[in-house]
């Protein structure tokens, strides 16, 4: 009994230390967002001498926040909705059609997760430049392609927990394949859909490299605008950290309301 209590105590302490380690970047970002540039360089870890919101006001203006936030929301939401729609349909089709071809196609999607974006970056941008798709629409199309592999893998795993008898019963009642998927199967995939939404939303919202190759300055997202604070001769850390704090608030709010569904979705999608 004593050994169990001691082991539990050690695990709790380790968990607290690990949590503090993970939270430390957020602490540094938020605390330094309220400091002046001089205070940041004089004392990074300490609390600001005088809490001020001037950094947030200036960062809001410099980021052209309304415009960059609008493009970030449009690109992120459109990409995530299309990824969920197409990936769920693909996962359903591959899980229900038991054949060698469907197995090969599924393996191709799984193998695609191992391909780094940097290896296809130059030919991809060159190809899309030839067809005049270096714009938000083309970026959304690219995100669908890069986000589909993991999403299909998760949906395919979740489909194993839904019995085929539901499809057969709906077919007997006169439902076609589209009705079965949209009215019966897809609502049952809500937990995994929330998981897919969060995983892709965080990635797309924070992505810098791909938008920097595709978007112009007039359609720049928040990560691209953040580069404004880092010049060749000066780095405005106080404004950059204030801008980062503003930028992560929407993602934190979404994650806070969807965390239960995310945990359940990851568990369902991992079972195969």
C-alpha positions in Angstrom: 0.0 0.0 0.0 2.8 2.4 0.9 4.6 1.6 -2.4 1.4 2.4 -4.3 1.0 5.8 -2.5 4.6 6.6 -3.1 4.4 5.8 -6.8 1.2 7.8 -7.1 2.8 10.7 -5.4 5.9 10.5 -7.7 3.6 10.4 -10.8 1.6 13.4 -9.6 4.8 15.4 -9.0 6.1 14.4 -12.4 2.8 15.4 -14.0 2.9 18.8 -12.4 6.5 19.4 -13.4 5.7 18.4 -17.0 2.6 20.7 -17.0 4.7 23.6 -15.8 7.3 22.8 -18.6 4.6 22.9 -21.2 3.0 26.1 -19.8 6.2 28.0 -19.5 6.2 29.3 -23.2 2.7 30.6 -22.7 3.8 32.3 -19.5 6.8 34.0 -21.2 4.6 35.1 -24.1 1.8 36.6 -22.1 4.0 38.3 -19.4 6.4 39.8 -22.0 3.5 41.0 -24.1 2.8 43.6 -21.4 6.4 44.8 -21.2 8.2 47.5 -23.0 11.1 46.5 -25.3 13.6 47.6 -22.7 12.0 45.6 -19.9 12.0 42.4 -22.0 15.8 42.6 -22.5 16.4 43.5 -18.8 14.2 40.8 -17.2 12.6 38.2 -19.4 11.2 36.0 -16.6 9.9 38.6 -14.2 6.5 40.4 -14.2 6.3 43.7 -15.9 6.9 46.8 -13.8 3.8 48.4 -15.2 1.1 46.5 -17.1 0.2 48.2 -20.3 -2.0 47.5 -23.2 -0.2 49.8 -25.6 1.6 46.8 -27.2 -1.7 45.2 -28.1 -3.1 48.4 -29.6 0.1 48.9 -31.7 0.2 45.2 -32.7 -3.5 45.4 -33.7 -2.7 48.3 -36.1 0.6 46.9 -37.5 -0.9 43.5 -38.2 -3.9 45.1 -40.0 -5.7 42.7 -37.8 -9.2 42.9 -39.2 -8.0 42.0 -42.7 -5.4 39.4 -41.8 -7.8 37.8 -39.2 -10.6 37.7 -41.9 -8.3 35.9 -44.4 -7.1 33.5 -41.6 -10.6 32.6 -40.7 -11.8 32.2 -44.2 -8.9 30.0 -45.3 -8.9 27.9 -42.1 -12.7 27.4 -41.9 -13.1 26.6 -45.6 -10.1 24.2 -45.6 -11.3 22.4 -42.5 -14.9 22.0 -43.7 -13.8 20.6 -47.0 -11.2 18.3 -45.3 -13.9 16.9 -43.0 -16.4 16.4 -45.9 -14.1 14.7 -48.3 -12.1 12.7 -45.8 -15.2 11.3 -44.1 -16.6 10.2 -47.4 -13.3 8.6 -48.4 -12.9 6.9 -45.0 -16.4 5.5 -45.3 -16.0 4.3 -48.8 -12.6 2.6 -48.0 -13.9 1.0 -44.8 -17.1 -0.4 -46.4 -15.6 -1.7 -49.6 -13.4 -4.6 -48.6 -11.3 -5.2 -51.7 -7.6 -5.3 -52.6 -7.9 -2.0 -54.5 -9.5 -0.2 -51.5 -6.7 -1.6 -49.3 -4.0 -0.3 -51.6 -5.6 3.1 -51.9 -5.8 3.3 -48.1 -2.1 2.4 -47.8 -1.3 5.1 -50.3 -3.1 7.7 -48.1 -1.3 6.4 -45.0 2.1 6.4 -46.8 1.4 10.0 -47.9 1.6 11.1 -44.3 5.4 10.3 -44.4 6.1 12.7 -47.3 7.4 16.1 -46.0 6.0 19.2 -47.5 9.5 20.6 -48.2 10.2 17.7 -50.7 7.3 18.7 -52.9 7.3 22.4 -52.2 9.1 23.7 -55.3 7.3 21.6 -58.0 3.9 22.2 -56.3 4.3 26.0 -56.3 5.6 25.9 -59.9 2.6 23.8 -61.0 0.0 26.0 -59.3 1.7 29.1 -60.7 1.3 27.8 -64.2 -2.5 27.5 -63.7 -2.8 30.8 -61.9 -3.9 29.3 -58.5 -1.4 31.1 -56.2 -4.3 32.7 -54.3 -6.5 31.8 -51.3 -8.5 29.4 -53.4 -5.4 27.5 -54.5 -4.1 27.5 -50.9 -7.3 25.9 -49.7 -7.0 23.2 -52.4 -3.4 22.5 -51.2 -4.5 22.2 -47.6 -7.2 19.7 -48.6 -4.5 17.5 -50.2 -2.0 17.8 -47.3 -4.7 17.3 -44.6 -6.6 14.4 -46.2 -4.1 11.6 -45.3 -4.3 11.8 -41.5 -8.0 12.7 -41.6 -8.8 9.6 -43.8 -6.7 7.4 -41.5 -8.7 8.6 -38.4 -12.1 8.3 -40.1 -11.2 4.8 -41.4 -10.3 3.7 -37.9 -13.5 5.2 -36.4 -15.6 3.4 -39.1 -14.6 0.0 -37.6 -16.7 0.8 -34.6 -19.9 1.3 -36.7 -21.5 -2.0 -37.6 -22.3 -2.7 -41.3 -25.8 -3.9 -40.1 -26.8 -0.2 -39.9 -26.1 0.3 -43.6 -28.0 -2.9 -44.4 -31.0 -1.9 -42.3 -31.1 1.5 -44.0 -30.9 -0.1 -47.4 -33.8 -2.3 -46.6 -35.8 0.8 -45.6 -35.1 2.3 -49.1 -32.2 4.6 -48.3 -29.5 5.1 -51.0 -25.8 5.3 -50.3 -25.8 9.1 -49.9 -28.7 9.1 -47.5 -27.0 6.3 -45.4 -23.8 8.3 -45.1 -25.3 11.8 -44.5 -28.2 10.9 -42.2 -26.8 7.8 -40.3 -23.1 7.4 -40.5 -21.8 11.0 -40.5 -23.7 12.1 -37.4 -22.2 9.1 -35.6 -18.7 10.4 -36.5 -19.1 13.6 -34.6 -16.3 12.9 -32.0 -13.7 12.1 -34.7 -14.9 15.0 -36.9 -14.2 17.4 -34.0 -10.8 15.8 -33.6 -10.0 16.2 -37.3 -11.3 19.8 -37.1 -9.0 20.8 -34.2 -5.9 19.0 -35.6 -6.2 20.7 -39.0 -7.4 24.0 -37.6 -4.4 24.4 -35.4 -2.0 23.5 -38.2 -3.6 25.7 -40.9 -4.1 28.6 -38.5 -0.5 28.7 -37.5 1.1 27.7 -40.9 3.6 30.2 -42.3 5.6 28.4 -45.0 2.9 27.4 -47.4 1.0 30.8 -47.3 4.3 32.7 -47.7 4.7 30.9 -51.0 1.2 31.3 -52.2 -0.4 34.5 -50.9 0.3 38.1 -51.7 0.7 40.8 -49.1 -2.9 42.0 -49.7 -4.3 38.5 -48.7 -1.8 37.7 -46.0 -2.9 35.7 -43.0 -1.9 36.5 -39.3 1.3 34.4 -39.4 2.5 36.2 -42.5 1.8 39.6 -40.9 3.8 38.6 -37.8 6.9 38.8 -40.0 6.4 42.5 -40.0 7.9 42.7 -36.5 11.2 41.1 -37.4 13.3 43.3 -39.6 16.9 43.1 -40.7 18.2 45.4 -38.1 15.6 45.3 -35.3 13.2 42.8 -33.7 10.1 44.2 -32.0 9.6 41.4 -29.5 7.1 43.3 -27.4 4.8 43.8 -30.3 5.4 40.4 -31.7 4.5 38.7 -28.4 1.4 40.9 -28.1 0.4 39.9 -31.7 0.9 36.2 -30.9 -1.2 36.5 -27.8 -4.1 37.9 -29.9 -3.6 35.3 -32.6 -3.9 32.2 -30.3 -7.0 33.3 -28.5 -9.5 32.0 -31.1 -7.8 28.6 -31.2 -7.8 28.3 -27.4 -11.5 29.2 -27.3 -12.3 26.5 -29.9 -10.2 23.9 -28.1 -11.7 24.7 -24.7 -15.2 24.0 -25.9 -14.3 20.9 -27.9 -11.7 19.2 -25.7 -14.1 16.3 -24.5 -14.9 15.5 -28.1 -11.3 15.6 -29.1 -10.2 13.0 -26.5 -13.1 10.7 -27.5 -12.4 11.2 -31.2 -8.7 10.3 -30.8 -9.6 7.1 -28.9 -12.2 6.1 -31.5 -9.9 6.9 -34.5 -7.0 4.9 -33.0 -9.1 1.7 -32.8 -9.0 -0.3 -36.0 
